[in-house]
Amino acid sequence: MHDPPRWLPLSHLSAALAGREEERVREALEAARESGLPTAEIEETLLQAHLFIGFPDVLRAFFLWREMVGASAEREPEQGESWRDRGERLCRRIYAANYRKLRENVRTLHPDLDRWMVEGGYGRVLARPGLPLPARELCIVSLLTAWRAPRQLHSHLRGALNAGASPAEVERAVEVGCAALAEPERQEVRKLWEMVRDRAPKRTEASSVS
């Protein structure tokens, strides 16, 4: 029997955050800590969740986390390229052929949304070190599944594949999120994933998550 993938506790944590139940979040935090994952990876999972579920719920999760592990370690300030530059590069990688269409669609909604998405979402948060990109995307898939956000889930299902996760890993992340859904909702999510999977370029099942 194979050992569970190392990113799986982070996927469960992401889904628990979307569920907004304090006890489930606490249990998921405890499971992630007991799994032996680096503290930095657990905290990156919490930090990136604010892009989807907002600051209030992430702050609540961090209060629980600090009760478990104490104060955070100081980090060195990030150096190098601008948030915009690295955000554009990462967003282009995640959305691939749909990148320009995404930018145009979001810019049509409001130019500042486009700028915040690239600079804030991708450059400031998702391009940070501390968690491999495929693991980030798999966590986002679980969170968006449980959060019932099909439009964004569609994008990040493709994004997880573009980031290097295998189809089997994406499917497992989907099922983690589906645990929070009623059966009709689960079927809709599974149909969405099947459509994305079947349209994606064929690739090997080898994992790129380290």
C-alpha positions as CSV (number, residue, x, y, z in Angstrom):
1,M,0.0,0.0,0.0
2,H,1.4,3.4,-1.0
3,D,2.0,6.1,1.6
4,P,-0.2,9.2,1.2
5,P,1.4,12.0,-0.7
6,R,3.1,14.6,1.5
7,W,0.9,17.4,0.3
8,L,-2.4,15.7,1.3
9,P,-2.6,17.1,4.9
10,L,-2.3,20.6,3.4
11,S,-5.1,19.8,1.0
12,H,-7.3,18.7,3.9
13,L,-6.4,21.9,5.7
14,S,-7.4,24.0,2.7
15,A,-10.8,22.2,2.5
16,A,-11.3,22.7,6.2
17,L,-10.7,26.4,5.9
18,A,-13.4,26.6,3.2
19,G,-15.8,24.8,5.5
20,R,-15.4,27.6,8.2
21,E,-15.9,25.1,11.1
22,E,-13.4,25.9,13.8
23,E,-13.2,22.3,15.1
24,R,-12.5,21.0,11.7
25,V,-9.8,23.6,11.1
26,R,-8.2,22.8,14.4
27,E,-8.2,19.1,13.6
28,A,-6.7,19.7,10.2
29,L,-4.0,21.9,11.7
30,E,-3.2,19.2,14.2
31,A,-3.0,16.6,11.5
32,A,-0.7,18.8,9.4
33,R,1.6,19.4,12.3
34,E,1.6,15.7,13.3
35,S,2.5,14.7,9.7
36,G,5.9,16.2,10.1
37,L,5.5,18.8,7.3
38,P,7.7,21.9,7.7
39,T,6.0,24.7,9.6
40,A,6.7,27.1,6.7
41,E,4.6,24.9,4.3
42,I,1.6,24.8,6.7
43,E,1.8,28.6,7.2
44,E,2.1,29.2,3.4
45,T,-1.1,27.1,3.0
46,L,-2.9,29.3,5.5
47,L,-1.5,32.5,4.1
48,Q,-2.5,31.8,0.5
49,A,-6.1,31.0,1.6
50,H,-6.8,34.6,2.3
51,L,-7.0,35.2,-1.5
52,F,-10.1,33.0,-1.6
53,I,-11.8,33.0,1.7
54,G,-10.7,36.4,3.1
55,F,-8.7,37.7,6.0
56,P,-11.2,37.0,8.8
57,D,-11.2,33.3,8.5
58,V,-7.5,33.1,7.9
59,L,-6.8,35.2,11.0
60,R,-9.0,32.8,13.0
61,A,-7.0,29.9,11.7
62,F,-3.8,31.5,12.6
63,F,-5.0,32.2,16.2
64,L,-5.6,28.4,16.5
65,W,-2.2,27.7,14.9
66,R,-0.3,30.0,17.3
67,E,-2.0,28.3,20.2
68,M,-0.4,25.0,19.0
69,V,3.1,26.2,18.0
70,G,3.7,29.6,19.5
71,A,5.2,32.6,17.9
72,S,6.3,32.7,14.3
73,A,10.0,32.9,13.3
74,E,11.2,36.2,11.7
75,R,11.7,35.9,8.0
76,E,14.2,37.7,5.8
77,P,12.6,40.3,3.5
78,E,12.1,39.1,0.0
79,Q,14.6,40.5,-2.5
80,G,14.7,40.5,-6.3
81,E,12.1,41.2,-9.0
82,S,8.9,43.1,-8.5
83,W,5.6,41.5,-7.6
84,R,4.3,42.5,-11.0
85,D,7.1,40.8,-12.9
86,R,6.9,37.5,-11.0
87,G,3.1,37.7,-10.9
88,E,2.9,38.0,-14.7
89,R,5.3,35.1,-15.1
90,L,3.5,32.8,-12.7
91,C,0.0,33.8,-14.0
92,R,1.1,33.0,-17.5
93,R,2.4,29.6,-16.5
94,I,-0.8,28.7,-14.6
95,Y,-3.2,29.9,-17.4
96,A,-1.0,29.0,-20.4
97,A,-2.9,29.6,-23.6
98,N,-5.8,31.3,-21.7
99,Y,-3.6,33.9,-20.1
100,R,-4.3,36.8,-22.4
101,K,-8.1,36.1,-22.4
102,L,-8.0,36.0,-18.5
103,R,-6.3,39.3,-18.3
104,E,-8.7,40.9,-20.8
105,N,-11.8,39.5,-19.0
106,V,-10.7,40.6,-15.6
107,R,-9.6,44.0,-16.9
108,T,-13.1,44.4,-18.4
109,L,-14.6,43.9,-14.9
110,H,-12.3,46.6,-13.5
111,P,-8.6,47.5,-14.2
112,D,-7.7,47.4,-10.6
113,L,-9.0,43.8,-10.2
114,D,-6.6,42.8,-13.0
115,R,-3.7,44.6,-11.3
116,W,-4.5,43.2,-7.9
117,M,-4.8,39.7,-9.3
118,V,-1.4,39.8,-10.9
119,E,0.6,41.8,-8.4
120,G,-1.2,40.8,-5.2
121,G,-2.5,37.4,-5.9
122,Y,0.2,35.9,-8.1
123,G,3.2,38.1,-7.4
124,R,2.8,38.8,-3.7
125,V,1.3,35.5,-2.6
126,L,1.4,32.5,-4.9
127,A,4.9,33.2,-6.2
128,R,6.3,33.2,-2.7
129,P,8.9,30.6,-1.8
130,G,8.0,28.1,1.0
131,L,5.6,25.8,-0.8
132,P,6.1,24.0,-4.2
133,L,3.8,25.4,-6.9
134,P,2.0,22.1,-7.7
135,A,1.2,21.7,-4.0
136,R,-0.1,25.3,-3.8
137,E,-2.4,24.5,-6.8
138,L,-3.6,21.2,-5.3
139,C,-4.5,23.0,-2.1
140,I,-6.4,25.6,-4.0
141,V,-8.3,22.9,-5.9
142,S,-9.5,21.4,-2.6
143,L,-10.4,24.7,-1.1
144,L,-12.4,25.9,-4.2
145,T,-14.2,22.6,-4.4
146,A,-15.3,22.9,-0.8
147,W,-15.9,26.6,-1.2
148,R,-18.4,25.9,-4.1
149,A,-16.7,28.2,-6.6
150,P,-17.0,26.4,-9.9
151,R,-15.7,29.2,-12.2
152,Q,-12.5,29.7,-10.2
153,L,-12.2,25.9,-9.7
154,H,-12.3,25.4,-13.4
155,S,-9.3,27.7,-13.8
156,H,-7.3,26.1,-11.0
157,L,-8.0,22.5,-12.2
158,R,-6.2,23.4,-15.4
159,G,-3.7,25.5,-13.4
160,A,-2.7,22.5,-11.2
161,L,-2.0,20.5,-14.3
162,N,0.0,23.4,-15.8
163,A,1.9,23.7,-12.6
164,G,3.1,20.0,-12.9
165,A,0.6,18.1,-10.7
166,S,-0.4,14.7,-12.2
167,P,-4.1,14.0,-13.2
168,A,-4.2,11.5,-10.3
169,E,-3.1,14.1,-7.8
170,V,-5.6,16.6,-9.1
171,E,-8.4,14.0,-8.8
172,R,-7.4,13.3,-5.3
173,A,-7.4,17.0,-4.4
174,V,-10.9,17.2,-5.9
175,E,-12.1,14.3,-3.8
176,V,-10.7,16.0,-0.6
177,G,-12.9,19.0,-1.3
178,C,-15.9,16.9,-2.4
179,A,-16.1,15.4,1.2
180,A,-17.7,18.7,2.2
181,L,-20.4,18.6,-0.5
182,A,-23.7,17.0,-0.9
183,E,-23.9,14.2,-3.6
184,P,-25.5,16.3,-6.4
185,E,-22.7,18.9,-5.9
186,R,-20.1,16.2,-5.9
187,Q,-21.3,15.0,-9.2
188,E,-21.2,18.4,-10.8
189,V,-17.6,18.9,-9.6
190,R,-16.5,15.5,-10.9
191,K,-18.1,16.3,-14.3
192,L,-16.2,19.5,-14.4
193,W,-12.9,17.8,-13.5
194,E,-13.5,15.1,-16.2
195,M,-14.1,17.8,-18.8
196,V,-10.8,19.6,-17.9
197,R,-8.9,16.3,-17.7
198,D,-10.1,15.1,-21.0
199,R,-9.3,18.4,-22.8
200,A,-5.9,18.7,-21.2
201,P,-2.8,17.7,-23.2
202,K,-1.9,14.1,-22.3
203,R,1.0,13.7,-19.9
204,T,2.4,11.1,-17.6
205,E,1.1,10.3,-14.2
206,A,4.4,11.1,-12.6
207,S,4.1,13.6,-9.7
208,S,6.0,16.8,-9.8
209,V,5.1,17.7,-6.2
210,S,8.2,17.7,-4.0
